[in-house]
């Protein structure tokens, strides 16, 4: 077969997938958010550059039987990490690990990861030779350090032939997922790429988002945000002040002794959230993804701050709590 014929067939397959996948998603219960949060939790179990294939989290994530995840790491104490695995539908799953929790067994590794995340100064993001806007340097540096190993791993697994490449991450991993998607898109321009993050912080500026949309990534990007989780609003800077003023809530926040001068001192970072929001309600785990989801999420977090529910806000960020249970109703019923 001539190379030109092969390219035509690739285009036909791609066009057919674009038509078929949305129909299939609409007619069947989509299991992938449930699978992806399990993959995110599995990523926290990476140890000594390995991830055991027998983990229940990987089974729940849809790991193809008889295969194993391939791990990639970088940074001091391997603080940046993730894995790629084959899935039981012929796809590939790319998972970036979030910031290590305080319970991590190695104190200095945990400290190094948290100190790295404090680098919120904007840095330019480039894809090939394309300028792609500004991103938070903590996430940009992390993804750049992993890029070579990640792309080589995808080549090893013949990513171009995958039914889909799904990219996910919790917290820091969620921010990295969006940046990683731009590199994967450049290498596989015809692949079906889906991005789904959980508790991701603000990652990039509007210029980045515009390029991200031009590359066809925005329409297949989803983000889950748990009620009371403050991380999706960080690092907000003047964006938070603007919201507070627009909502006439600056006086309420001042009651917490957060004086106006302190709010003005927030860094002028230009970051925005992007992708379709799926808001997880506090009371019953109900997931809201309509046009009012952004408003509901903001009202909920402001109310939590005013009422000083800080312990609950910290707990709300855990990937193993409401983010998991809200997406695993069948497991909840079985446990009951």
Number of C-alpha atoms within 10 A of each C-alpha: 5 6 8 9 10 11 11 11 12 16 13 12 13 16 12 11 16 12 10 11 12 10 11 11 11 9 8 8 8 11 13 14 21 19 20 30 29 24 31 31 22 24 24 20 17 19 12 10 15 15 20 14 19 11 13 13 20 25 18 15 25 22 27 19 12 7 12 17 20 21 23 22 24 18 15 12 14 16 21 26 26 31 25 24 25 23 23 14 12 12 20 26 24 26 31 32 28 27 21 22 14 12 8 13 10 11 12 12 17 18 16 17 22 17 11 19 15 12 14 19 15 21 16 14 21 18 15 11 6 9 13 21 20 23 29 26 21 23 29 24 19 23 24 17 16 19 19 11 14 25 16 12 18 22 12 10 16 11 21 19 14 18 18 20 27 23 26 32 31 33 25 27 31 31 30 31 27 29 25 27 22 24 19 20 19 13 17 16 14 14 20 21 21 21 24 25 31 30 27 29 27 24 31 29 20 17 16 23 23 13 17 22 16 11 14 16 20 19 14 15 23 19 24 25 28 28 25 27 23 23 20 23 19 18 24 22 18 18 19 15 17 13 13 17 12 10 12 10 14 18 13 16 18 14 10 12 9 13 13 13 8 10 16 12 10 15 14 14 21 21 27 20 20 19 19 19 22 20 22 24 20 15 7 9 18 13 18 18 16 11 10 11 19 17 9 14 21 18 14 16 19 18 14 18 16 15 12 12 13 15 9 13 19 13 14 22 24 19 22 14 12 21 25 23 16 19 22 17 13 11 11 12 8 7 7 6
